[in-house]
């Protein structure tokens, strides 16, 4: 998968800073993510040859299989509207620097988070059956998201902060000694790390739900949810 990155931050995040993050995330994908998930992808900054602002990048410069918009509170217009006008039907994600400001994470962590989840589930419509977070006797359908359950955990490649992510064993029955996430932190299958959250579809309620283990995890999800066009927002609206 080639993911076209379009900078819509009106200079809040410069192209050189964005390129540095892209290089780090491409290393994360190749050396950390692909060995476990076998889902290769490359991020590429688009529109650098255009005279008009990057936010006006046209379909002619978007050559990827998916689009990742980097937006901010100061950006003009809305990424989803721009996407519908230019790239309707192509999978996409939105990186809001405002999310990072409110959660206290570097924006590169949000960028890494959205990139990995776009690779694994481009349309945000895949689910895995597992035990309900607050009643493990029940079965629900977990969102196939790579980072939500460990969204408070980060690591660095060089000076760039990146998001931890779950491994295949996270979505499987417990196996003694199996690592459920890249950093190897303590986390049971279908579990939730501190200050993080998970989403799932509850067939009994016929509704999308979220779960967390502490107040900070709930707050983290609420911050992401209130900004439209995030992946969890699209699942709730879908």
Secondary structure as UniProt FT lines:
FT   STRAND          2..7
FT   TURN            10..11
FT   HELIX           15..27
FT   HELIX           28..33
FT   HELIX           34..37
FT   STRAND          42..45
FT   TURN            48..49
FT   HELIX           54..56
FT   HELIX           59..61
FT   STRAND          66..71
FT   TURN            73..74
FT   HELIX           79..86
FT   TURN            88..89
FT   STRAND          91..96
FT   HELIX           97..103
FT   HELIX           107..120
FT   TURN            122..123
FT   STRAND          127..132
FT   TURN            133..134
FT   STRAND          135..143
FT   HELIX           148..150
FT   TURN            151..152
FT   STRAND          154..157
FT   TURN            158..159
FT   STRAND          160..163
FT   HELIX           168..171
FT   TURN            176..177
FT   TURN            182..183
FT   TURN            189..190
FT   TURN            194..195
FT   STRAND          197..202
FT   TURN            203..206
FT   STRAND          207..212
FT   HELIX           215..226
FT   TURN            228..229
FT   HELIX           231..237
//
